[in-house]
């Protein structure tokens, strides 16, 4: 069986910043990643590169920002008054909040606090970063009907 749309795939992976070689995340030594292929559950560049692979295949894939988490968009960085954080005693750099965006909720990170103004960034933390994925295909199976209906796998952490 090979990886194709509507297959549930289990992979071991390590993802690094392709420019600095810094490890961003890895499943090595912990639980592998299990996902439903063809349902936008991975970044597009990795999903494309895994299509057609079989159990036991190893992969090394470089993904551009455009095929990963997107290019950084400086329009998503803005200054807001500290008063917008009503009910929060102290706003610090690194704090994350959920805000109402034009297409629903978005996570924003505080990147600067200066006087009565707070700079927030709603870019994905990995936006603009070229990524290097490596790993091995561990398992492939057909998706169940309810997984296809919901667009993701069902397992112990699923709340359906």
Buried (B, 14 or more C-beta within 10 A) or exposed (E): EEBBEEBBBBBBBBBBBBEEEEEBEBBEEEEBBBBBBBBEBBBEBBBEBBBEBEBEBEBEBBBEBEBBBBEBEEEBBEEBEBEEBEEEEEBEEEBEBEEEEEEEEBBBBBBEBEEEEBBBBBBBEBBBBBBBBBBBBBEBEEBEEEBBEBEBBBEEEEEE
